[in-house]
Amino acid sequence: MTSTFDRGLDLLDAILAAELGSTGYPGNAQLAEQLGLDQAQISRMLKDLAALGFVERDGQGRGWRVGPGYFALAAEAGDADLAVAARPLLRGLVTRWHEPAWLSVRSEGMALTVEVQSSHWSSYVAATPGAVTPLWCTGPGRALLLDHSEQELAELLKAVEFVGGGPLAVRDVRTLALRTAADRAAGVVVADREFEHDVVDFSAPVRGRSGAIVASLSVAVPRFRLGDRSGEIAASVAEAAKGLEVSAASREGRRGGRPAP
């Protein structure tokens, strides 16, 4: 016999699946038909879930989307592994923007993708598990270098020829250092057509307990879908990266580690 709790989980799964798919925010009738329940049951369940913050109306009130309570609960699950901790935050970005989101770390002078939450647009090479991309011409890579001085960049990239990348990629260390300084002040990297034509990477650094950058969190958006959302997307990525720092630190604290400074 299916419990009310099980039906609630099924309802949350259906709403999230619709958001990440092509159908958009589902309404009561759509959810009732999909789950084999009557609309009165669906309405009561949604009211209860909304009171807990697990679901909310979309911006135009046409359907339902998962709410902040869902992602806060998900962030409390799992272990201290950074990739696991990143999953609910990445999924939150995908749900909000319907674009791929992923987590990267440095690996042998490149940016390595270690966790991905895909969207209906899933062909972007950097948003593929195990993808290795350049540090100097991608949003994730440049976010990983955000604390580097020009001298440190020159030493790290001394073997790089700055060939390839997108049409607006840097072609020398000096230009990279200037962009890095500007992005450092903003706290987020907006790499417009630096890796692929007509794609914008929004990337923010994730810092460890010492304050050093240990990873970067990114969202990629085709320019034709960007519109006037650039500022909001950048801010949301920076906020998610901060949230990942807090999430990882709280897990470590519960496991007996030192608290973050």
Helices and strands as residue ranges (DSSP letters): H 4-20, H 28-35, H 39-51, E 55-57, E 64-66, H 68-75, H 82-97, E 101-107, E 110-117, G 125-127, E 132-134, H 139-144, H 150-156, H 173-186, E 189-192, E 199-207, E 213-222, G 223-225, H 230-254
